[in-house]
Amino acid sequence: MSTVQAHSLANEVRSPSAMPSFPLNQWYVAGLAWELKDKPVGRTLLNKPIVLFRSADGQPAALEDRCCHRALPLSHGTLEEGGVRCGYHGLLFDSAGLCIEVPGQTRIPGKAKIPTYHVRERDQILWIWFGSSEHSEPTCEPPAYEFHSNGEYLFEGDVYHYDAPYQLIHDNLLDLSHLGYVHLRTIGGNASIHMNAQMRVESDDTSVRVIRHMPDSVPPPTYTAAYPFEGRVDRWQEIEFRVSHLRIWTGAIDAGTDSLENPARGGFHMRGFHGVTPETETTSHYFWTMATNPKSNASEVKAKVVEQTALTFDEDKVVIEAQYKNMVTFGPQPMVDIHVDVGANRARKIIEQLRQASC
């Protein structure tokens, strides 16, 4: 195991009081667009308690989740046309963090303001900027995710909370060989085929791409329930990692009907978006969506795919949280690498390099 990986794994079993070490100057996922309705949403991201809400014009806003009067979380308050009203003494704050009303008095104290965060909504994903002191303003726009908005796919998603560090979720998503053991009832399939899949890994300074091909396979239960395959299939898994999120394109075509190198290939598609945002050093938020391309019975197939996806993520959550609990129990221990760990190991190196660069 590399020195960087050993350092990262050791950090995961540190005391929660240890200093945070997350890469900055990044857009992280703060939520999914449909979460912002008629109530403020409180969420801790990168150790920062934040309240999310929509302004009167429908734009998302993000403030520090603390009233400057008596420190009640603003997420305990209510939403009004002007902004968020504190649930203790009723101070009203707009989306710029300025107090615009103090019940019972006309003068508003000049210091009555709340720190704000840059937040953007794009393709129904809410992004929040965490910058260093040198880059408090965003240096770029948040990523696009066209599969939510191009009309070719149907999708849904959800939010999970993990009692485990965020890099363990990265590890899980970058290594889909576990499908044959953890997800037998849904997207799994033959474990031997998964472990022996043709695999190549590409990477640069900010990303990792893992491509796995499983030609002439038996389609797993989720696939046969969603698509009219004729028999055996050629199956693929393409994973793209960045610090704040992963894109995973999986699917299959009838065996021998097209090339798995063809980016326009047809067949059954599952395009997963995975926003992985640390809450603290030892807990995480996982924002996921699954988009698919039903050939018929669109609503029924989408519901089936989303249901099966949720079942797989339930299974992953059990494994990852049990894994971390055991890591805490045993303390820092050396870990043996095998061939399926290449992508995850490269991702950990990227995170460490970006963390050091943003200190």
Backbone hydrogen bonds in HBPLUS format (Angstrom, degrees):
<---DONOR---> <-ACCEPTOR-->    atom                        ^
c    i                          cat <-CA-CA->   ^        H-A-AA   ^      H-
h    n   atom  resd res      DA  || num        DHA   H-A  angle D-A-AA Bond
n    s   type  num  typ     dist DA aas  dist angle  dist       angle   num
A0006-ALA N   A0002-SER O   2.98 MM   4  6.21 162.5  2.01 149.2 154.3     1
A0007-HIS N   A0003-THR O   2.93 MM   4  6.12 154.5  1.99 147.2 154.1     2
A0008-SER N   A0004-VAL O   2.94 MM   4  6.21 158.1  1.99 150.0 155.7     3
A0009-LEU N   A0005-GLN O   2.89 MM   4  6.12 166.1  1.91 157.3 160.6     4
A0010-ALA N   A0006-ALA O   2.95 MM   4  6.05 150.6  2.04 141.9 150.4     5
A0011-ASN N   A0007-HIS O   2.99 MM   4  6.25 151.5  2.07 145.7 153.1     6
A0012-GLU N   A0008-SER O   3.29 MM   4  6.60 138.0  2.48 140.0 150.1     7
A0012-GLU N   A0009-LEU O   3.18 MM   3  5.21 130.4  2.44  94.7 107.3     8
A0013-VAL N   A0010-ALA O   3.16 MM   3  5.67 158.7  2.21 113.1 119.2     9
A0014-ARG N   A0011-ASN O   3.18 MM   3  5.23 164.4  2.20 110.6 110.9    10
A0018-ALA N   A0015-SER O   2.98 MM   3  5.67 169.4  1.99 125.3 127.7    11
A0025-ASN N   A0130-PHE O   2.64 MM 105  5.63 127.8  1.90 131.1 147.4    12
A0026-GLN N   A0130-PHE O   3.22 MM 104  5.73 153.9  2.29 142.8 144.5    13
A0130-PHE N   A0026-GLN O   3.06 MM 104  5.73 170.6  2.07 166.0 167.5    14
A0028-TYR N   A0128-ILE O   2.88 MM 100  5.39 168.0  1.89 157.4 155.3    15
A0128-ILE N   A0028-TYR O   2.80 MM 100  5.39 161.5  1.84 157.6 164.1    16
A0030-ALA N   A0126-LEU O   2.77 MM  96  5.39 167.3  1.79 142.2 146.6    17
A0126-LEU N   A0031-GLY O   2.92 MM  95  5.03 166.3  1.94 144.8 142.4    18
A0035-GLU N   A0032-LEU O   2.86 MM   3  5.67 166.4  1.88 131.5 136.0    19
A0033-ALA N   A0124-GLN O   3.09 MM  91  4.76 177.3  2.09 122.3 123.0    20
A0036-LEU N   A0033-ALA O   3.32 MM   3  6.12 157.2  2.37 120.0 123.8    21
A0041-VAL N   A0052-LEU O   2.87 MM  11  5.02 170.1  1.88 151.9 155.3    22
A0052-LEU N   A0041-VAL O   2.75 MM  11  5.02 162.9  1.78 146.0 151.7    23
A0043-ARG N   A0050-ILE O   2.86 MM   7  5.43 163.2  1.89 161.4 166.4    24
A0050-ILE N   A0043-ARG O   2.97 MM   7  5.43 156.0  2.03 134.1 141.9    25
A0045-LEU N   A0048-LYS O   2.99 MM   3  5.17 161.6  2.02 136.3 134.5    26
A0048-LYS N   A0045-LEU O   2.85 MM   3  5.17 161.2  1.88 115.0 121.4    27
A0046-LEU N   A0278-PRO O   2.78 MM 232  5.38 176.3  1.78 147.8 147.9    28
A0047-ASN N   A0279-GLU O   2.78 MM 232  5.73 153.1  1.85 150.6 153.0    29
A0065-ASP N   A0049-PRO O   3.00 MM  16  5.34 171.7  2.00 123.4 122.7    30
A0051-VAL N   A0063-LEU O   2.84 MM  12  5.37 163.5  1.87 154.6 160.0    31
A0063-LEU N   A0051-VAL O   3.01 MM  12  5.37 158.6  2.06 150.5 156.1    32
A0053-PHE N   A0061-ALA O   3.11 MM   8  5.42 155.0  2.18 143.3 147.4    33
A0061-ALA N   A0053-PHE O   2.71 MM   8  5.42 145.2  1.83 168.6 171.0    34
A0055-SER N   A0059-GLN O   2.82 MM   4  5.41 162.4  1.85 155.7 158.7    35
A0058-GLY N   A0055-SER O   2.90 MM   3  5.26 160.9  1.94 118.8 121.0    36
A0117-TYR N   A0062-ALA O   2.94 MM  55  5.33 150.4  2.03 150.7 146.1    37
A0064-GLU N   A0115-PRO O   2.91 MM  51  5.55 154.0  1.98 159.2 157.8    38
A0066-ARG N   A0064-GLU O   2.86 MM   2  5.66 137.7  2.04 104.5  92.5    39
A0067-CYS N   A0072-LEU O   2.94 MM   5  5.47 159.4  1.98 142.4 149.0    40
A0071-ALA N   A0067-CYS O   2.95 MM   4  4.62 135.9  2.14 136.2 140.3    41
A0076-HIS N   A0073-PRO O   2.99 MM   3  5.62 164.1  2.02 115.8 120.7    42
A0077-GLY N   A0074-LEU O   2.88 MM   3  5.22 160.1  1.92 115.3 119.4    43
A0078-THR N   A0085-ARG O   3.03 MM   7  5.29 149.8  2.13 142.7 150.6    44
A0085-ARG N   A0078-THR O   2.76 MM   7  5.29 167.8  1.78 162.3 165.8    45
A0080-GLU N   A0083-GLY O   2.81 MM   3  5.31 167.8  1.83 166.0 166.9    46
A0083-GLY N   A0080-GLU O   3.13 MM   3  5.31 141.2  2.29 103.6 114.2    47
A0084-VAL N   A0093-PHE O   2.91 MM   9  5.43 145.5  2.03 158.2 160.6    48
A0093-PHE N   A0084-VAL O   2.95 MM   9  5.43 171.3  1.96 147.6 149.8    49
A0086-CYS N   A0091-LEU O   2.82 MM   5  5.35 165.8  1.84 158.2 158.6    50
A0090-GLY N   A0086-CYS O   3.23 MM   4  4.79 131.3  2.49 120.5 129.7    51
A0092-LEU N   A0101-GLU O   3.03 MM   9  5.14 163.8  2.06 144.5 148.9    52
A0100-ILE N   A0092-LEU O   2.80 MM   8  5.73 160.5  1.84 157.0 163.7    53
A0094-ASP N   A0098-LEU O   2.96 MM   4  5.57 159.7  2.00 150.2 152.1    54
A0097-GLY N   A0094-ASP O   2.94 MM   3  5.37 160.6  1.98 117.6 121.0    55
A0114-ILE N   A0097-GLY O   2.65 MM  17  4.50 149.7  1.74 129.9 140.7    56
A0099-CYS N   A0112-ALA O   3.04 MM  13  5.52 150.8  2.13 160.7 154.3    57
A0105-GLN N   A0102-VAL O   3.18 MM   3  5.88 160.4  2.22 148.2 146.5    58
A0112-ALA N   A0109-PRO O   3.01 MM   3  5.33 163.8  2.04 115.7 119.1    59
A0113-LYS N   A0111-LYS O   2.86 MM   2  5.70 125.7  2.16 112.3  95.9    60
A0129-TRP N   A0118-HIS O   3.00 MM  11  5.50 159.9  2.04 153.4 158.2    61
A0120-ARG N   A0127-TRP O   2.86 MM   7  5.19 155.1  1.92 144.7 152.7    62
A0127-TRP N   A0120-ARG O   2.76 MM   7  5.19 169.6  1.77 160.4 164.1    63
A0122-ARG N   A0125-ILE O   2.93 MM   3  5.35 163.1  1.96 153.2 156.7    64
A0125-ILE N   A0122-ARG O   3.04 MM   3  5.35 149.7  2.13 110.1 119.1    65
A0135-HIS N   A0132-SER O   2.98 MM   3  5.07 137.9  2.16  99.9 112.2    66
A0148-HIS N   A0145-TYR O   3.17 MM   3  6.21 170.4  2.18 129.9 132.3    67
A0149-SER N   A0146-GLU O   2.98 MM   3  5.32 154.2  2.05 109.6 117.7    68
A0150-ASN N   A0146-GLU O   2.86 MM   4  5.65 134.6  2.07 167.3 172.5    69
A0154-LEU N   A0292-THR O   3.00 MM 138  5.56 161.3  2.03 157.9 161.5    70
A0292-THR N   A0154-LEU O   2.86 MM 138  5.56 153.4  1.93 153.6 160.3    71
A0156-GLU N   A0290-MET O   3.34 MM 134  5.84 144.2  2.48 138.1 144.1    72
A0290-MET N   A0156-GLU O   2.84 MM 134  5.84 156.8  1.89 171.8 179.6    73
A0158-ASP N   A0288-TRP O   2.89 MM 130  5.65 143.4  2.02 148.0 159.2    74
A0288-TRP N   A0158-ASP O   3.00 MM 130  5.65 166.9  2.02 165.3 169.0    75
A0160-TYR N   A0286-TYR O   2.81 MM 126  5.00 162.9  1.84 145.6 151.6    76
A0286-TYR N   A0160-TYR O   2.86 MM 126  5.00 159.2  1.91 152.8 152.2    77
A0162-TYR N   A0284-SER O   2.87 MM 122  5.05 171.5  1.88 145.5 148.2    78
A0284-SER N   A0162-TYR O   2.99 MM 122  5.05 159.6  2.03 141.6 145.6    79
A0168-LEU N   A0165-PRO O   3.21 MM   3  5.87 150.2  2.30 115.6 123.0    80
A0169-ILE N   A0166-TYR O   3.03 MM   3  5.32 132.8  2.26 103.0 115.5    81
A0170-HIS N   A0166-TYR O   3.21 MM   4  6.67 153.2  2.28 145.8 153.2    82
A0171-ASP N   A0167-GLN O   2.97 MM   4  6.20 163.1  1.99 144.1 148.1    83
A0172-ASN N   A0168-LEU O   3.17 MM   4  6.34 157.2  2.22 138.0 143.1    84
A0173-LEU N   A0169-ILE O   3.03 MM   4  6.30 161.2  2.06 154.3 158.7    85
A0174-LEU N   A0170-HIS O   2.91 MM   4  6.05 150.8  1.99 160.1 168.1    86
A0179-LEU N   A0176-LEU O   3.17 MM   3  5.64 168.4  2.19 113.4 117.1    87
A0181-TYR N   A0178-HIS O   2.95 MM   3  5.44 156.8  2.01 116.1 123.6    88
A0182-VAL N   A0178-HIS O   2.89 MM   4  5.95 171.0  1.90 170.6 173.7    89
A0183-HIS N   A0179-LEU O   3.03 MM   4  5.03 149.7  2.12 125.6 134.6    90
A0186-THR N   A0183-HIS O   3.25 MM   3  5.58 156.0  2.31 109.2 116.0    91
A0188-GLY N   A0183-HIS O   2.81 MM   5  4.69 126.9  2.10 165.7 149.3    92
A0222-THR N   A0186-THR O   3.08 MM  36  5.09 171.7  2.09 129.7 128.1    93
A0194-HIS N   A0190-ASN O   3.24 MM   4  6.59 156.8  2.30 149.6 155.8    94
A0195-MET N   A0191-ALA O   3.00 MM   4  6.26 162.3  2.03 153.7 157.9    95
A0196-ASN N   A0192-SER O   3.02 MM   4  6.10 137.6  2.21 141.9 152.7    96
A0197-ALA N   A0194-HIS O   3.41 MM   3  5.24 169.8  2.42 103.8 104.6    97
A0198-GLN N   A0213-HIS O   3.19 MM  15  5.20 140.7  2.35 161.9 154.2    98
A0213-HIS N   A0198-GLN O   2.90 MM  15  5.20 152.5  1.98 143.3 152.5    99
A0200-ARG N   A0211-ILE O   2.96 MM  11  5.41 151.3  2.05 148.4 157.4   100
A0211-ILE N   A0200-ARG O   2.95 MM  11  5.41 168.7  1.96 162.7 166.3   101
A0202-GLU N   A0209-ARG O   2.81 MM   7  5.06 164.5  1.84 152.1 157.6   102
A0209-ARG N   A0202-GLU O   2.70 MM   7  5.06 163.1  1.72 159.4 158.5   103
A0204-ASP N   A0207-SER O   3.04 MM   3  5.54 156.0  2.10 148.0 151.2   104
A0208-VAL N   A0241-PHE O   3.17 MM  33  5.03 149.3  2.27 128.5 135.5   105
A0241-PHE N   A0208-VAL O   2.76 MM  33  5.03 173.6  1.76 160.1 162.4   106
A0210-VAL N   A0239-ILE O   2.89 MM  29  5.06 155.3  1.95 142.9 151.1   107
A0239-ILE N   A0210-VAL O   2.84 MM  29  5.06 168.8  1.85 154.6 158.5   108
A0212-ARG N   A0237-GLN O   2.82 MM  25  5.06 159.5  1.87 154.7 160.1   109
A0237-GLN N   A0212-ARG O   2.88 MM  25  5.06 142.3  2.02 153.8 156.4   110
A0214-MET N   A0235-ARG O   2.79 MM  21  4.94 168.7  1.81 151.1 149.5   111
A0235-ARG N   A0214-MET O   3.09 MM  21  4.94 170.4  2.10 117.2 119.5   112
A0217-SER N   A0233-VAL O   2.61 MM  16  5.17 162.5  1.64 163.7 160.0   113
A0233-VAL N   A0217-SER O   2.75 MM  16  5.17 165.1  1.77 150.9 155.5   114
A0223-TYR N   A0220-PRO O   3.07 MM   3  5.52 121.4  2.43 111.2 124.9   115
A0224-THR N   A0220-PRO O   3.21 MM   4  6.53 163.8  2.24 160.3 164.8   116
A0225-ALA N   A0221-PRO O   3.00 MM   4  6.10 148.2  2.10 149.7 158.6   117
A0226-ALA N   A0223-TYR O   3.12 MM   3  5.27 139.5  2.30  99.3 110.6   118
A0227-TYR N   A0223-TYR O   2.99 MM   4  5.99 136.1  2.18 153.5 164.0   119
A0229-PHE N   A0227-TYR O   2.94 MM   2  5.82 135.2  2.15 106.9  93.9   120
A0255-ALA N   A0232-ARG O   3.07 MM  23  5.70 172.8  2.08 132.5 130.1   121
A0234-ASP N   A0253-ILE O   2.86 MM  19  5.44 158.9  1.90 157.1 164.3   122
A0253-ILE N   A0234-ASP O   3.03 MM  19  5.44 153.2  2.10 145.6 152.8   123
A0236-TRP N   A0251-GLY O   3.01 MM  15  5.69 161.6  2.05 151.1 153.7   124
A0251-GLY N   A0236-TRP O   3.28 MM  15  5.69 145.7  2.40 149.5 146.4   125
A0238-GLU N   A0249-TRP O   2.83 MM  11  5.09 154.4  1.90 141.8 150.3   126
A0249-TRP N   A0238-GLU O   2.81 MM  11  5.09 162.0  1.84 154.8 156.7   127
A0240-GLU N   A0247-ARG O   2.79 MM   7  5.11 162.9  1.82 158.2 162.9   128
A0247-ARG N   A0240-GLU O   2.91 MM   7  5.11 155.5  1.98 144.0 151.7   129
A0242-ARG N   A0245-HIS O   2.92 MM   3  5.42 142.9  2.06 157.5 169.3   130
A0245-HIS N   A0242-ARG O   3.21 MM   3  5.42 133.9  2.44 103.9 116.2   131
A0276-VAL N   A0244-SER O   3.20 MM  32  5.85 144.2  2.34 130.9 140.9   132
A0246-LEU N   A0274-HIS O   2.85 MM  28  5.06 149.9  1.94 134.6 144.6   133
A0274-HIS N   A0246-LEU O   2.92 MM  28  5.06 151.1  2.01 161.8 161.8   134
A0248-ILE N   A0272-GLY O   2.93 MM  24  5.00 164.9  1.96 146.0 149.8   135
A0272-GLY N   A0248-ILE O   2.75 MM  24  5.00 168.1  1.76 157.6 154.7   136
A0250-THR N   A0270-MET O   2.92 MM  20  5.23 170.9  1.93 156.8 157.6   137
A0270-MET N   A0250-THR O   2.81 MM  20  5.23 150.3  1.89 163.3 156.7   138
A0252-ALA N   A0268-PHE O   3.04 MM  16  5.41 144.6  2.17 138.7 149.2   139
A0268-PHE N   A0252-ALA O   2.89 MM  16  5.41 150.4  1.98 166.9 166.9   140
A0257-THR N   A0254-ASP O   3.13 MM   3  5.82 152.9  2.20 150.9 147.8   141
A0262-ASN N   A0259-SER O   3.13 MM   3  5.36 164.3  2.16 107.6 112.2   142
A0265-ARG N   A0262-ASN O   3.12 MM   3  5.35 155.9  2.18 120.1 118.4   143
A0271-ARG N   A0291-ALA O   2.80 MM  20  5.02 170.0  1.81 152.2 155.4   144
A0291-ALA N   A0271-ARG O   2.94 MM  20  5.02 162.6  1.97 134.5 140.4   145
A0273-PHE N   A0289-THR O   3.00 MM  16  5.19 159.7  2.04 137.5 144.0   146
A0289-THR N   A0273-PHE O   3.02 MM  16  5.19 150.2  2.11 140.6 145.3   147
A0275-GLY N   A0287-PHE O   2.70 MM  12  4.79 165.1  1.72 160.8 157.5   148
A0287-PHE N   A0275-GLY O   2.79 MM  12  4.79 169.0  1.80 151.4 153.0   149
A0277-THR N   A0285-HIS O   2.98 MM   8  5.20 159.8  2.02 148.5 154.0   150
A0285-HIS N   A0277-THR O   2.81 MM   8  5.20 167.7  1.83 158.9 163.3   151
A0279-GLU N   A0283-THR O   2.94 MM   4  5.33 159.6  1.98 124.8 128.5   152
A0280-THR N   A0283-THR O   3.17 MM   3  5.13 164.3  2.20 124.8 127.9   153
A0301-VAL N   A0297-ASN O   2.87 MM   4  6.02 167.3  1.89 166.9 171.3   154
A0302-LYS N   A0298-ALA O   2.90 MM   4  6.03 168.6  1.92 155.2 158.8   155
A0303-ALA N   A0299-SER O   3.02 MM   4  6.12 164.1  2.04 144.7 149.4   156
A0304-LYS N   A0300-GLU O   2.99 MM   4  6.21 151.8  2.08 143.1 151.1   157
A0305-VAL N   A0301-VAL O   2.88 MM   4  6.14 163.7  1.90 158.7 162.3   158
A0306-VAL N   A0302-LYS O   2.90 MM   4  6.09 169.0  1.91 158.8 161.6   159
A0307-GLU N   A0303-ALA O   2.91 MM   4  5.98 157.9  1.96 143.1 149.9   160
A0308-GLN N   A0304-LYS O   2.92 MM   4  6.10 163.7  1.94 150.6 154.9   161
A0309-THR N   A0305-VAL O   2.84 MM   4  6.01 152.1  1.92 146.4 154.9   162
A0310-ALA N   A0306-VAL O   2.91 MM   4  6.15 161.4  1.95 150.8 155.0   163
A0311-LEU N   A0307-GLU O   3.07 MM   4  6.38 151.7  2.15 144.9 152.7   164
A0312-THR N   A0308-GLN O   3.07 MM   4  6.40 153.0  2.14 145.4 152.0   165
A0313-PHE N   A0309-THR O   2.99 MM   4  6.33 156.0  2.04 153.1 159.9   166
A0314-ASP N   A0310-ALA O   2.88 MM   4  6.11 146.4  1.99 146.2 155.7   167
A0315-GLU N   A0311-LEU O   3.08 MM   4  6.38 153.9  2.15 143.8 150.3   168
A0316-ASP N   A0312-THR O   2.90 MM   4  6.25 153.8  1.97 146.0 153.6   169
A0317-LYS N   A0313-PHE O   2.91 MM   4  6.02 157.5  1.96 144.8 150.4   170
A0318-VAL N   A0314-ASP O   3.23 MM   4  6.52 156.5  2.29 147.0 151.7   171
A0319-VAL N   A0315-GLU O   3.22 MM   4  6.51 162.0  2.25 148.7 153.1   172
A0320-ILE N   A0316-ASP O   2.84 MM   4  6.06 172.9  1.84 163.8 165.1   173
A0321-GLU N   A0317-LYS O   3.00 MM   4  5.98 167.6  2.01 149.1 153.0   174
A0322-ALA N   A0318-VAL O   3.06 MM   4  6.06 152.9  2.13 140.4 148.3   175
A0323-GLN N   A0319-VAL O   2.82 MM   4  5.98 152.0  1.90 147.7 156.5   176
A0324-TYR N   A0320-ILE O   2.95 MM   4  6.22 162.4  1.98 150.3 153.8   177
A0325-LYS N   A0321-GLU O   2.97 MM   4  6.10 158.3  2.02 142.6 149.0   178
A0326-ASN N   A0322-ALA O   3.05 MM   4  6.22 153.9  2.12 143.8 150.2   179
A0327-MET N   A0323-GLN O   2.98 MM   4  6.30 146.5  2.09 143.8 153.9   180
A0327-MET N   A0324-TYR O   3.04 MM   3  4.86 114.3  2.48  90.3 106.9   181
A0328-VAL N   A0324-TYR O   2.94 MM   4  6.27 154.6  2.01 154.9 160.4   182
A0329-THR N   A0325-LYS O   2.98 MM   4  6.22 156.4  2.04 143.0 150.1   183
A0330-PHE N   A0326-ASN O   2.93 MM   4  6.09 162.8  1.96 153.1 156.0   184
A0331-GLY N   A0327-MET O   2.82 MM   4  5.60 131.4  2.06 136.2 148.8   185
A0341-ASP N   A0338-ILE O   3.11 MM   3  5.83 168.8  2.13 127.2 130.0   186
A0345-ASN N   A0341-ASP O   2.96 MM   4  6.05 162.5  1.99 159.9 164.9   187
A0346-ARG N   A0342-VAL O   3.07 MM   4  6.30 157.2  2.12 151.9 157.7   188
A0347-ALA N   A0343-GLY O   3.01 MM   4  6.27 154.2  2.08 148.6 156.2   189
A0348-ARG N   A0344-ALA O   3.05 MM   4  6.33 153.8  2.12 148.0 154.2   190
A0349-LYS N   A0345-ASN O   3.18 MM   4  6.48 151.2  2.27 143.0 150.2   191
A0350-ILE N   A0346-ARG O   3.06 MM   4  6.36 156.4  2.11 149.5 155.5   192
A0351-ILE N   A0347-ALA O   2.99 MM   4  6.26 163.1  2.02 153.4 157.4   193
A0352-GLU N   A0348-ARG O   3.01 MM   4  6.19 161.8  2.05 147.4 152.2   194
A0353-GLN N   A0349-LYS O   2.96 MM   4  6.16 159.1  2.00 148.9 154.6   195
A0354-LEU N   A0350-ILE O   2.91 MM   4  6.13 161.7  1.95 154.6 159.5   196
A0355-ARG N   A0351-ILE O   2.81 MM   4  5.92 149.9  1.90 146.8 155.9   197
A0356-GLN N   A0352-GLU O   3.02 MM   4  6.20 163.7  2.05 148.5 151.9   198
A0357-ALA N   A0353-GLN O   3.02 MM   4  6.18 149.6  2.11 139.8 148.7   199
A0358-SER N   A0354-LEU O   3.13 MM   4  6.24 130.5  2.39 137.5 148.0   200
A0358-SER N   A0355-ARG O   3.21 MM   3  5.36 139.1  2.39  97.9 108.9   201
A0359-CYS N   A0356-GLN O   3.37 MM   3  5.36 167.6  2.39 103.8 107.2   202
